[in-house]
Amino acid sequence: MTALRVVPTWRHGQERLYVCLTDGRNIAWYDREAARVNLLSDDRRAEVLDALAPFLTGPVAVGPPPVPTPAELALLSLHPDDDLAPNRPGEALLVALDRTPPTGSRLRPDPRRRALAAEQAVGDALDALDRAGWHTLHSVPLPGGDRLHHLAIGPGGLYAVHALYARKQRVLVADPMVTLGRRDAQPLLRRVRADAARASYALTAEVRPVLALVGAAEVRVTAPLREVRVLGDDALPELGRQGGVLKPADVEALHAMARDRGTWGRV
């Protein structure tokens, strides 16, 4: 019997099986999605394969770990405090609500709650695109206290997505004005475009603006929109069906750049 242990873990939503010595040191890991066993030392190849035998499905490649890409090397040097990838949808609002709890009544609820619900709904829809090769960053801080609600990066390009709570409301879009129910019209599309422009400057790549309306009862657009898309939250999967803009290596490189807080310091 082998003295090696197999320990399952999850990284970025993907399962890896690590092969460990009795003292806890890793000597290999099995990446199911890549169908590859990565050996840190070839001396224990037979023992590693014996330990993994019950878990292997079909033929697998066996060898040393692949050489890290420039994007992966950049992530290895990124300080955890500067890594934006762990941000949850609505991260800034969650922190604000924790620091200053809501004081509104049931008749006049704290508007941050609705804004948070919108960002969480949109964030969940965008996170679901991961399997199609997309990465989404949430609550990306910008100088001056502004932030991008969401930045989606994938085969179809880059999108700065602004979430707006519109549950059971009629929405009128007359570029650049957006009217929600009976409220006063606001030049929201101007801000959505400006956010995308700042992201384009920071990443030196085209970032397209998107306004995501969460739960709208009806959306009416009075004229063709300039450079911006207005989508219901249920239509966000359309972004994942687009491709032909970025290669996988470009997606990873842009994601590594975008998740570094320092990238956004001067936009």
TIDRENRO-996898 format. One line per 5 residues: number of its first residue (from 1); their letters; for each residue x, y, z of C-alpha. Coordinates in nm, 2 decimals. Layout:
<nodes>
NUM = A = X Y Z | ...
</nodes>
This chain:
<nodes>
1 = MTALR = 0.00 0.00 0.00 | 0.11 0.35 -0.08 | 0.18 0.60 0.20 | 0.06 0.89 -0.01 | -0.27 1.07 0.06
6 = VVPTW = -0.50 1.22 -0.20 | -0.67 1.54 -0.09 | -0.94 1.70 -0.31 | -0.96 2.08 -0.33 | -1.13 2.34 -0.54
11 = RHGQE = -0.96 2.63 -0.72 | -1.16 2.89 -0.92 | -1.45 2.64 -0.94 | -1.24 2.35 -1.07 | -1.16 2.04 -0.88
16 = RLYVC = -0.79 1.93 -0.82 | -0.67 1.62 -0.64 | -0.34 1.68 -0.46 | -0.11 1.39 -0.38 | 0.06 1.45 -0.04
21 = LTDGR = 0.33 1.29 0.16 | 0.26 1.19 0.52 | 0.41 1.53 0.64 | 0.16 1.72 0.42 | 0.39 1.82 0.14
26 = NIAWY = 0.24 1.81 -0.21 | 0.43 1.61 -0.47 | 0.17 1.60 -0.75 | -0.18 1.70 -0.85 | -0.44 1.57 -1.09
31 = DREAA = -0.63 1.83 -1.29 | -0.95 1.67 -1.40 | -1.05 1.93 -1.66 | -0.71 1.92 -1.83 | -0.68 1.54 -1.79
36 = RVNLL = -0.33 1.58 -1.66 | -0.12 1.46 -1.36 | 0.14 1.71 -1.27 | 0.45 1.57 -1.10 | 0.68 1.79 -0.90
41 = SDDRR = 0.94 1.50 -0.91 | 0.95 1.21 -1.15 | 1.10 0.98 -0.88 | 0.76 0.89 -0.74 | 0.57 0.86 -1.07
46 = AEVLD = 0.46 0.50 -1.00 | 0.35 0.57 -0.64 | 0.15 0.88 -0.75 | -0.03 0.70 -1.03 | -0.11 0.41 -0.79
51 = ALAPF = -0.26 0.66 -0.53 | -0.46 0.83 -0.80 | -0.58 0.52 -0.98 | -0.93 0.51 -0.82 | -0.98 0.87 -0.94
56 = LTGPV = -0.85 0.87 -1.29 | -1.11 0.86 -1.57 | -0.98 0.78 -1.91 | -0.63 0.85 -2.05 | -0.43 1.13 -1.88
61 = AVGPP = -0.11 1.31 -1.96 | 0.17 1.27 -1.69 | 0.46 1.51 -1.65 | 0.60 1.82 -1.49 | 0.37 2.12 -1.44
66 = PVPTP = 0.34 2.35 -1.74 | 0.55 2.66 -1.75 | 0.35 2.95 -1.60 | 0.23 3.21 -1.85 | 0.32 3.58 -1.80
71 = AELAL = -0.03 3.63 -1.66 | 0.00 3.35 -1.41 | 0.34 3.48 -1.30 | 0.19 3.83 -1.25 | -0.08 3.68 -1.02
76 = LSLHP = 0.18 3.50 -0.81 | 0.34 3.83 -0.73 | 0.01 4.01 -0.65 | -0.04 4.09 -0.28 | -0.38 3.96 -0.15
81 = DDDLA = -0.49 4.31 -0.05 | -0.44 4.42 -0.41 | -0.63 4.13 -0.57 | -0.98 4.23 -0.67 | -1.09 3.88 -0.78
86 = PNRPG = -1.23 3.78 -0.44 | -1.47 4.08 -0.44 | -1.83 3.97 -0.41 | -2.11 4.13 -0.63 | -2.19 4.45 -0.45
91 = EALLV = -1.88 4.43 -0.23 | -1.87 4.80 -0.17 | -2.24 4.81 -0.07 | -2.19 4.51 0.16 | -1.91 4.69 0.34
96 = ALDRT = -2.11 5.01 0.36 | -2.42 4.84 0.50 | -2.20 4.66 0.76 | -2.04 4.98 0.87 | -2.36 5.19 0.87
101 = PPTGS = -2.66 4.96 0.91 | -2.99 5.07 0.74 | -3.21 5.31 0.94 | -3.50 5.35 0.69 | -3.85 5.23 0.78
106 = RLRPD = -4.05 4.97 0.59 | -4.22 5.24 0.40 | -3.90 5.41 0.30 | -3.64 5.13 0.28 | -3.27 5.21 0.25
111 = PRRRA = -3.20 5.25 -0.12 | -2.87 5.06 -0.08 | -3.06 4.74 -0.02 | -3.22 4.76 -0.37 | -2.89 4.86 -0.53
116 = LAAEQ = -2.73 4.56 -0.36 | -3.00 4.33 -0.48 | -2.94 4.45 -0.84 | -2.57 4.41 -0.83 | -2.60 4.06 -0.68
121 = AVGDA = -2.85 3.95 -0.95 | -2.63 4.08 -1.23 | -2.32 3.94 -1.06 | -2.47 3.60 -1.04 | -2.57 3.60 -1.40
126 = LDALD = -2.22 3.71 -1.51 | -2.05 3.46 -1.28 | -2.25 3.18 -1.46 | -2.05 3.26 -1.78 | -1.73 3.12 -1.62
131 = RAGWH = -1.78 2.78 -1.79 | -1.78 2.96 -2.13 | -1.43 3.10 -2.06 | -1.53 3.43 -1.91 | -1.40 3.61 -1.59
136 = TLHSV = -1.60 3.87 -1.40 | -1.47 4.12 -1.15 | -1.71 4.29 -0.92 | -1.71 4.63 -0.75 | -1.39 4.75 -0.91
141 = PLPGG = -1.28 5.07 -0.73 | -1.20 5.38 -0.93 | -1.03 5.70 -0.80 | -1.27 5.96 -0.65 | -1.49 5.70 -0.49
146 = DRLHH = -1.65 5.57 -0.81 | -1.65 5.21 -0.91 | -1.74 4.97 -1.19 | -2.03 4.75 -1.08 | -1.90 4.46 -1.29
151 = LAIGP = -1.62 4.40 -1.55 | -1.68 4.10 -1.77 | -1.38 3.97 -1.97 | -1.42 3.68 -2.22 | -1.40 3.56 -2.58
156 = GGLYA = -1.66 3.82 -2.68 | -1.45 4.11 -2.54 | -1.47 4.33 -2.24 | -1.79 4.48 -2.09 | -1.84 4.73 -1.81
161 = VHALY = -2.18 4.64 -1.67 | -2.38 4.88 -1.46 | -2.67 4.73 -1.26 | -2.99 4.92 -1.20 | -3.28 4.80 -0.98
166 = ARKQR = -3.60 4.83 -1.18 | -3.83 4.56 -1.03 | -4.18 4.58 -1.17 | -4.10 4.93 -1.31 | -4.15 5.07 -1.66
171 = VLVAD = -3.82 5.20 -1.80 | -3.79 5.46 -2.07 | -3.45 5.51 -2.23 | -3.40 5.83 -2.43 | -3.03 5.85 -2.47
176 = PMVTL = -2.86 5.96 -2.25 | -3.16 5.99 -2.01 | -3.31 5.69 -1.83 | -3.65 5.72 -1.66 | -3.75 5.46 -1.40
181 = GRRDA = -4.12 5.45 -1.32 | -4.24 5.79 -1.22 | -3.90 5.92 -1.11 | -3.72 6.21 -1.27 | -3.51 6.11 -1.57
186 = QPLLR = -3.14 6.08 -1.51 | -2.85 6.09 -1.76 | -2.74 5.74 -1.66 | -2.61 5.63 -2.00 | -2.36 5.92 -1.98
191 = RVRAD = -2.21 5.76 -1.66 | -2.22 5.41 -1.81 | -2.02 5.53 -2.11 | -1.78 5.72 -1.89 | -1.71 5.41 -1.67
196 = AARAS = -1.64 5.20 -1.98 | -1.41 5.48 -2.11 | -1.21 5.48 -1.79 | -1.18 5.10 -1.80 | -1.06 5.12 -2.16
201 = YALTA = -0.79 5.37 -2.06 | -0.67 5.16 -1.77 | -0.66 4.83 -1.97 | -0.56 4.98 -2.30 | -0.83 4.77 -2.46
206 = EVRPV = -1.18 4.84 -2.58 | -1.44 4.81 -2.30 | -1.80 4.82 -2.41 | -2.07 4.98 -2.18 | -2.38 4.78 -2.07
211 = LALVG = -2.67 4.89 -1.86 | -2.84 4.59 -1.70 | -3.20 4.64 -1.58 | -3.30 4.40 -1.30 | -3.66 4.29 -1.29
216 = AAEVR = -3.80 4.56 -1.53 | -4.17 4.52 -1.62 | -4.12 4.70 -1.95 | -3.83 4.87 -2.14 | -3.89 5.12 -2.41
221 = VTAPL = -3.60 5.27 -2.61 | -3.70 5.57 -2.81 | -3.41 5.57 -3.06 | -3.10 5.36 -3.15 | -2.84 5.38 -2.88
226 = REVRV = -2.49 5.50 -2.93 | -2.21 5.26 -2.82 | -2.41 5.12 -2.52 | -2.63 4.82 -2.48 | -2.94 4.80 -2.25
231 = LGDDA = -3.02 4.45 -2.14 | -3.25 4.29 -1.89 | -3.07 4.08 -1.63 | -3.23 3.77 -1.79 | -3.06 3.86 -2.12
236 = LPELG = -2.70 3.88 -1.98 | -2.63 3.52 -2.10 | -2.62 3.66 -2.45 | -2.28 3.80 -2.37 | -2.15 3.45 -2.31
241 = RQGGV = -2.26 3.34 -2.66 | -2.04 3.60 -2.82 | -1.68 3.52 -2.93 | -1.42 3.59 -3.19 | -1.28 3.90 -3.02
246 = LKPAD = -1.02 3.77 -2.76 | -0.81 3.45 -2.76 | -0.80 3.26 -2.44 | -0.44 3.38 -2.36 | -0.56 3.74 -2.41
251 = VEALH = -0.86 3.68 -2.18 | -0.62 3.55 -1.91 | -0.37 3.84 -1.95 | -0.64 4.11 -1.94 | -0.80 3.94 -1.63
256 = AMARD = -0.47 3.93 -1.45 | -0.42 4.30 -1.53 | -0.77 4.40 -1.43 | -0.77 4.22 -1.10 | -0.47 4.42 -0.98
261 = RGTWG = -0.59 4.72 -0.78 | -0.29 4.92 -0.90 | -0.42 4.91 -1.25 | -0.71 5.14 -1.16 | -0.51 5.40 -0.96
266 = RV = -0.49 5.67 -1.23 | -0.80 5.65 -1.45
</nodes>
